[in-house]
Amino acid sequence: MSMIDKPKILALDFDGVICNGLKEYFQTTLRTYQKLWKDDSQNDLEIWANSFYKLRPVIETGWEMPILLRALVLQYEQDNIESNWHNVCSEIVTKENLNKQQVMSALDGVRDHWIQTDLDNWLALHEFYPGVLEKLGKLLDSSTLLYIVTTKEGRFVKQLLKKQNLSFPEDHIFGKEVKQPKFDTLRQILKINQETPNNLWFIEDLLKTLNKVKSQEYLTEVNLFLADWGYNTIKSHELVKQDSTINLLSLYTFSQDFSEWIK
């Protein structure tokens, strides 16, 4: 990997890197849970919020979130959930006669209805990590080109940034609507700017995504960073520390000069 001390292009994930959407995740999950388990006598689901926030990194795709809340309600040991999530999730889905598509449809339906009926309330549940907006503001005034590459719908990213008075170029936001893997979007960004991969740095909070990027032959020279403040685990941090192709980035280091980022 080429060790340049400053990128010409910096691409960032949104949720888990720029924006903390945990409150929205939990409230959408809670509403979905109430639809899937209408007869459940557990009235105060709010008591599980902090445990949900802590365990959210085990989730790989959104439909698993109501299953995570169900696991907490059913008193599954949190250590078991963290170390054995795939088996716990499969066990609950089987026992409850559920399927992935059913849970996903319920979750998407709840979120879509909320967005359509009370968008401001939904947007208000999103918070920004300390110092990130200030850093982005400085970078927007620099020679480095910024891009956001996210699975969130671009229109919501634009609205959230607008509410924070951050003038981010809208054509530099690639959201769910592009309907392609992030590695394809990174390739597209390089093509648009006629840049070489070693001049692109990419920050993401999901290790699985970074591994997919580095497995693309054309993107092996991209500098990759795992945001340790996002939705990931200590285990993923340890894996990255042993991987020379991915850098572990802290929120403090993110606020520093680019020369401090590379290990």
C-alpha positions in Angstrom: 0.0 0.0 0.0 1.3 3.4 -0.9 2.1 5.5 2.1 1.2 9.1 1.1 0.6 11.5 4.0 -2.4 13.2 2.5 -5.3 12.0 0.4 -6.5 13.8 -2.7 -9.9 12.2 -2.0 -11.4 11.2 1.3 -14.5 9.0 1.3 -16.5 8.5 4.5 -19.3 6.2 5.6 -22.1 8.2 7.3 -23.8 6.1 10.0 -21.2 5.0 12.5 -18.6 7.5 11.2 -20.1 10.9 10.9 -23.5 10.3 12.4 -24.6 8.3 15.5 -28.0 6.8 14.6 -28.3 4.5 17.6 -31.3 6.2 19.0 -33.1 6.0 15.7 -32.1 2.3 15.3 -33.6 1.5 18.8 -36.8 3.5 18.4 -37.5 1.9 14.9 -36.6 -1.5 16.4 -39.0 -0.9 19.3 -41.9 0.0 17.1 -41.2 -3.0 14.8 -41.0 -5.3 17.8 -44.4 -4.2 19.0 -45.8 -5.2 15.6 -44.1 -8.6 15.4 -44.8 -9.5 19.1 -48.2 -7.9 19.7 -49.1 -10.3 22.5 -45.9 -9.8 24.4 -46.5 -8.7 27.9 -43.2 -6.8 28.0 -44.5 -3.2 28.1 -41.4 -1.2 29.0 -39.0 -2.0 26.2 -37.1 1.2 26.8 -35.2 -0.6 29.7 -33.3 -2.5 27.0 -32.0 0.6 25.2 -28.5 0.7 26.7 -28.0 -3.0 26.2 -29.1 -2.6 22.6 -26.7 0.2 22.0 -23.8 -1.9 23.5 -24.7 -4.9 21.4 -25.6 -3.1 18.1 -22.1 -3.9 16.6 -23.1 -7.6 16.3 -25.7 -6.7 13.7 -24.6 -7.1 10.1 -27.9 -6.2 8.4 -30.8 -4.1 9.7 -33.4 -6.8 9.9 -31.5 -8.5 12.7 -32.2 -5.5 15.1 -35.7 -6.7 16.2 -34.2 -10.1 16.8 -31.6 -8.6 19.0 -34.2 -6.8 21.1 -36.1 -10.1 21.3 -33.0 -11.8 22.6 -32.7 -9.2 25.3 -36.3 -9.6 26.3 -35.9 -13.4 26.4 -32.9 -12.9 28.8 -30.2 -14.3 26.6 -26.8 -13.7 28.2 -25.2 -10.6 26.7 -21.8 -12.4 26.5 -23.5 -15.2 24.5 -25.2 -12.6 22.2 -21.8 -10.9 21.5 -19.8 -14.0 20.9 -22.4 -16.2 19.3 -24.8 -13.9 17.6 -25.5 -15.8 14.4 -26.6 -18.9 16.3 -28.7 -16.9 18.7 -30.4 -15.0 15.8 -31.1 -18.3 13.9 -32.4 -19.9 17.0 -34.9 -17.1 17.7 -36.0 -16.9 14.1 -36.7 -20.6 14.0 -38.4 -20.8 17.4 -40.6 -17.8 16.6 -41.5 -19.0 13.1 -40.1 -15.9 11.5 -38.1 -15.3 8.3 -35.7 -12.6 7.2 -38.0 -11.1 4.6 -40.9 -10.9 7.1 -38.8 -9.0 9.7 -37.2 -6.8 7.0 -40.6 -5.8 5.6 -41.9 -5.0 9.0 -38.8 -2.9 9.9 -38.8 -1.0 6.5 -42.6 -0.4 6.8 -42.2 1.1 10.3 -39.4 3.3 9.2 -41.1 4.4 6.0 -44.3 5.3 7.8 -42.4 7.3 10.4 -40.5 9.2 7.8 -43.7 9.9 5.8 -45.7 11.1 8.8 -43.2 12.8 11.0 -39.8 13.4 9.2 -38.6 16.1 11.6 -39.1 13.8 14.6 -37.2 10.9 12.8 -34.3 13.2 11.8 -34.0 14.6 15.4 -33.0 11.1 16.6 -29.7 11.3 14.7 -26.7 12.8 16.5 -23.2 13.7 15.2 -20.1 12.4 16.8 -18.0 15.1 18.7 -15.8 17.1 16.5 -16.6 15.4 13.3 -18.6 18.2 11.7 -15.9 20.7 12.6 -13.3 18.5 11.0 -15.4 18.1 7.9 -15.9 21.8 7.7 -12.2 22.4 7.7 -11.6 19.7 5.1 -14.3 21.2 2.8 -12.1 24.4 2.8 -9.0 22.4 1.9 -7.7 20.8 -1.3 -8.9 17.3 -0.3 -12.1 16.2 -2.1 -14.7 14.8 0.3 -17.3 12.1 -0.5 -19.9 10.3 1.6 -20.5 6.7 0.7 -23.4 5.2 2.6 -26.3 2.7 2.6 -28.6 5.4 4.0 -30.7 7.2 1.5 -28.8 10.2 0.2 -31.8 12.6 0.7 -31.7 12.0 4.5 -28.0 12.5 4.6 -28.4 15.8 2.8 -31.2 17.0 5.2 -29.2 16.0 8.3 -26.1 17.9 7.1 -28.2 20.9 6.0 -29.7 21.1 9.5 -26.1 21.4 10.8 -25.4 24.2 8.3 -22.7 22.1 6.7 -22.4 22.9 3.0 -21.5 19.5 1.6 -21.6 19.2 -2.2 -24.7 17.1 -2.9 -23.2 15.4 -5.9 -20.5 14.0 -3.6 -23.1 12.0 -1.6 -23.6 8.4 -2.8 -26.5 6.8 -0.8 -28.7 3.7 -0.9 -30.2 4.9 -4.2 -27.1 4.1 -6.2 -27.9 0.4 -5.7 -24.3 -0.8 -5.8 -21.7 -2.1 -3.4 -19.4 0.5 -1.8 -16.4 -0.8 -3.6 -18.1 0.0 -6.9 -18.9 3.5 -5.7 -15.2 4.0 -4.7 -14.2 2.8 -8.2 -16.7 5.3 -9.7 -15.4 8.2 -7.6 -11.8 7.4 -8.8 -13.1 7.4 -12.4 -15.0 10.7 -12.1 -11.8 12.4 -10.7 -9.4 10.5 -12.9 -7.4 9.6 -9.8 -5.3 6.6 -8.9 -6.4 4.4 -5.9 -3.4 5.4 -3.7 -4.8 8.9 -3.6 -8.1 7.7 -2.1 -8.6 7.2 1.6 -11.8 5.5 2.9 -13.2 5.5 6.5 -15.8 2.9 7.4 -17.0 1.4 10.7 -17.8 -2.1 9.4 -14.8 -4.3 9.0 -16.6 -6.6 6.6 -17.0 -3.7 4.1 -13.3 -2.8 4.3 -12.4 -6.4 3.7 -14.5 -6.4 0.6 -12.9 -3.2 -0.7 -9.4 -4.5 -0.2 -10.3 -7.8 -2.0 -11.0 -5.8 -5.2 -7.9 -6.0 -7.4 -8.2 -2.5 -8.6 -8.6 -1.0 -5.1 -5.7 -2.7 -3.2 -3.8 0.7 -3.1 -6.6 2.5 -1.4 -5.8 3.5 2.2 -8.5 2.0 4.5 -9.5 3.1 8.0 -11.8 1.4 10.6 -13.5 4.1 12.7 -13.2 2.7 16.2 -16.0 5.0 17.5 -18.5 3.4 15.2 -20.7 0.3 15.4 -17.8 -2.2 15.8 -16.4 -4.5 18.5 -13.1 -4.8 20.4 -12.6 -8.1 18.5 -12.7 -6.2 15.2 -10.2 -3.7 16.6 -7.8 -6.5 17.5 -8.1 -8.0 14.0 -7.3 -4.6 12.4 -4.2 -4.2 14.6 -2.9 -7.4 13.1 -3.7 -6.3 9.5 -1.2 -4.1 7.8 -3.7 -3.2 5.1 -6.2 -1.5 7.4 -5.6 1.3 9.9 -7.5 1.6 13.2 -8.6 5.2 13.5 -9.8 6.9 16.8 -12.0 9.9 17.0 -9.1 11.9 18.4 -6.8 10.9 15.6 -9.5 11.8 13.1 -9.4 15.4 14.3 -5.6 15.5 13.8 -3.6 16.1 10.6 -3.6 13.3 8.0 0.0 12.6 8.7 -1.1 11.2 12.1 -3.6 8.7 10.6 -1.3 6.1 9.1 0.1 3.5 11.5 
